C-alpha cells in the first residue's frame, strides 16, 4: 500500500510540475513574474524565446517521467489485482 501511495504521489508531482513548466513560460503570468529580474542580465535571458523553450523542454521531460511512473503504477495495479 505504501509503495502505491508513493508512486501515485510521484506521478501527480511530475505531471503537475511538468505541465506547469510547459505552459507557464508562454503566459502573461511569466512576464509579470520576471519583471523584477529585468534590470539584471538574468532577466533578459529568462525573457528570451530560446530560454522559454528550454524551460518548456524541461517540462516535457517531466511529463515523460510522469508517463513512465504511470506505466509503473499501472503494472503494480495489474500485479496486485
C-alpha positions, 0 to 999 in steps of 0.5 A: 500500500505504501509503495502505491501511495508513493508512486501515485504521489510521484506521478501527480508531482511530475505531471503537475510540475511538468505541465506547469513548466510547459505552459507557464513560460508562454503566459502573461503570468511569466512576464509579470513574474520576471519583471523584477529580474529585468534590470539584471542580465538574468532577466533578459535571458529568462525573457528570451524565446530560446530560454522559454523553450528550454524551460518548456523542454524541461517540462516535457521531460517531466511529463515523460517521467510522469508517463513512465511512473504511470506505466509503473503504477499501472503494472503494480495495479495489474500485479496486485489485482 
